[in-house]
Amino acid sequence: MAEKNLDFDTVIDRTHTNSLKYDFAVQRGKPKDVLPLWVADMDFQVSSYIQEALAGSVAHGIFGYSEAAGSYFEAVAGWMGRHYGWNVEEPWLVKTPGIVFALAQAVRDGYAATVIFVIQMRGVTSFTPNRRTHAAFAEALQRAQQAGVQVLAYDCDVTPDSLCLGKQIPCCI
């Protein structure tokens, strides 16, 4: 199968497509023409291989709940092995929409969970997530803390060869 549309030069108009990056600035209190570079989104068309795989997946017309097949876990375990030398077993892997959600779920399941922010300087008086640029992350972190996830922050000294934790910094979530 030959690649048909891998094109990184064509500008595609993403407005009016319910794109978080382009269509929701005003609703989030931003100027209409702001370009939110903090949104991890692609501005080019995906590979034709991906488009065809998705088209094949939806051709049957049934959209119920699904589960990842063994090939998903094999791919993740293979990647971990190739990149880190880790022998990962399938029961160790948990699918989640995000790390903050996963930590809150771990607390609900009876585990302890902690998020630690390392501020790469000394003299910081407090840590607060940037609600202006990362509102969704700040909200998720607040919900996780309310669910029992411990949120900590430390300042530190950074050298070319080391990172040494310093004192704990108050968190204002």
Secondary structure, DSSP 8 states (H G I E B T S, - for coil): -------SSS----TTS--HHHH-TGGGTS-TT---TTS----S---HHHHHHHHHHHTT---------HHHHHHHHHHHHHHH-----GGG----S-HHHHHHHHHHTT---EEEEEESSS----B---TTT-HHHHHHHHHHHHTT-EEEEEEEEEETTEEEEEEEE-B--
